[in-house]
Amino acid sequence: MNQSSTPTGTIRKVERALISVSDKTGVVEFAQALAALGVAILSTGGTAKLLADNGVAVTEVSAHTGFPEMLDGRVKTLHPSIHGGLLARRELDAHMAAIDAHGIAKIDLLVVNLYPFEATVAKPDCSFDDAIENIDIGGPAMVRSGAKNWRGVGVLTDASQYAGALEEIRTHGGLSDASRYALAVAAFNAISNYDAAISDWLSSRQPDGTATGFPGQANGRFVKLQDLRYGENPHQRAAFYRDLHPAPGSLVSARQLQGKELSYNNIADADAAWECVKSFDAPACVIVKHANPCGAAIGRDAADAYARAFATDPTSAFGGIIAFNREVDGEAARAVGKQFVEVLLAPSYTEEARQLLSAKANVRVLEIPLDQVRADGKTDWERGRNAQDIKRVGSGLLIQTADNREVGLQELKVVTKKAPTDAQLADLLFAWRVAKYVKSNAIVFCGSGATLGVGAGQMSRIDSARIASIKAGNAGLSLAGSVVASDAFFPFRDGLDVVADVGAIAVIQPGGSVRDEEVIGAADERGIAMVFTGVRHFRH
C-alpha cells in the first residue's frame, strides 16, 4: 500500500507528482529536489519546458495521456488518466483494480497554481477577452480532484508550501494525513477565492465588459487571523479576519509588540483611532473610547500632540485607545505610561520607548508602518483605506463605497458675511477631519489644532452640541473663540445658537438643509463665520 504511520497519521509515499504552475516561483528547485528523491515528474506546457531546460527528467502530460494539448491549451489535463490517478481511493481494492485495468498511474502529489485572473483584471488596460482567457479550468478541476481525495493525494497550491512538504517527504518518504488534510483545506480555500474573484468581476460587468458597479453577488473573501476570547460581550463568540489581499498601512497589518491578546472591542476601537490619526499630515494623536474620538490634536511631536489630545477629556481617555501617526519616543511613552491605556498604536517606537512601555506588560502595543510612498504616488495610509464598507442587517448586507472623501481648503464655500481667518480655516478643516470619525450626530469644538469638546451619537444634533460644551467645561477648557464642525447640516438655527452661546466664532458644516438661509441668517446675526463643504459624513 506504500504507506507507514507516524503520530500525525498515515504517511502516503510520494512516487509521482504532477506539476503545472502559472507562477513559477521556486518550482525548478522544488522539482529538482523531488526528482533527486526518486519522484517521477509529470508536467504541462511551459512548466514542462522550464523543468526540462533545468535538467529535470519530466514526462509531458500529453505523452502520459496519449492525447495532445488542444484548443490553445484549454484542454490538456481534462483526461481520465489524470483525474483517475488523482481520484482513485488507495484504500479501496476496487478503485485500484479499476485504474490498473485502464493503465492509469496514481498521482500522489499535485502542484498547481492557477492562471493569474486577479492580477490580469487589475491591469488598467485589461480587455474583456484577456480576463476570460485567464479563467483557469483544468487547474481548479485537478485541485478539486486531488483535494477531495486528500487521504491519498497531497495538493500544493502556493510556493510557500514547497519547503514544508519537501522536508516531510525527505524525512518520511511522503506526507502524513494531517499534512494532506491541511493542504486540502488550503486548496479548497484557494479555489473558493479564485471562483469568488471571477464571480465578483463578471457579475459587475455587461457582456461587452462595461462595468456596472456593485456585483450581482457579494462574495466575501477573508482569512482568519485569530479566534478572540469573546465578542462585544462575554456571551458572544468572535474571530478576527483580514482581507484576502490586505493593504499596507491598515490595522490588519499591525505587528503586536507586547501586551495581552486583543479583544473584539479593542480591535474595533483601534481601527477607529488608526483611521482617524493617519489622515493628518502633521504629528497627531487620537484617543478613542467606545468607537468615538474623545480627544485629538496635532502638535510639534508625538508627546505634544498626546498632551493636547488628552486635555480634551481626561476622564474618557481612561482605558482608551491611543494612536499616533509619528514614532513614539521616550517622552511620549513616559506621558502615556502615566495613564491606563488599553491599546497603543504607532508607525514605530524608539528603543527607549519600547523599554519604558515594557514595564506596562498588559498594554497592547501595535506597530503599523505608515510612511512609505509607492510607485503610484499613494502613501501606505491611502492604500490602507477600505474600498467598501459592509454592514450586516437581518438576513442581508448593506454594501457601500467607503467614505474616503477628503475636503480641501479650495472646496470650502463661505456663506456668511464674515469670512473665517486663515487660522480659523485651518482649525475648521482639523475639526472636519475629526468629525468624520465621530458617531452621528457629531459636533466637534476645536481650537489651535486640538479638540476642545466632542458630542457624539445623539438622536438630536442640539443635544450633541450641548454635550460637547458640557465636556469642555468638565475638562476646564474654554470654548471662547473656538470653531465647530458638524458632520451634517443644522436642521434649525437652535443648534447654531447653542454653539454661539458657548463662544464658537466659526462653523463648518455640509449645508443642504431647506432651512440653510435661516441658519446662515442666525450666523450673521451672531457674528459667526460659516463655511459649507457640500459633503456629509454620517457615521452610524
ABEGO torsion letter per residue (X at the ends): XGBBBBAAEBBBBBABBBBBBABABGAAAAAAAAAAAGBBBBBBEAAAAAAAAAGBBBBBAAAAAGBBBBGGGABAABBAAAAAAAABBAABAAAAAAAAAAGBBBBABBBBBBBBAAAAAABAABBAAAAAAABBAAAAAAAAAAAAAAAABBBBABAAAAAAAAAAAAAAGBBBAAAAAAAAAAAAAAAAAAAAAAAAAAAABBAAGBBAEBBABBBBBBBBABBBABBABAABBBBBBBBABBBBGBAAABBBABEBBBBAAAAAAAAAAAAAAAABABBBBBBBBGGBBABBBBBABAAAAAAAAAAABAAAABGBBBBBABBBBAAAAAAAAABBBABBBBABBBAAAAAAAAABAABBBBBBBAABBBAAGBBAAAAABBABBBBBBBGBBBBBBBBABBBBAAABBBABABBBBAAAAAAAAAAAAAAAABBOBBBBBBBGGBBABBBBGBABAAAAAAAAAAAAAAAGBBABGBBBBBABBBABAAAAAAAAAAGBABBBBAEGBAAAAAAAAAAAAAGBBBBBAGBBBBBX
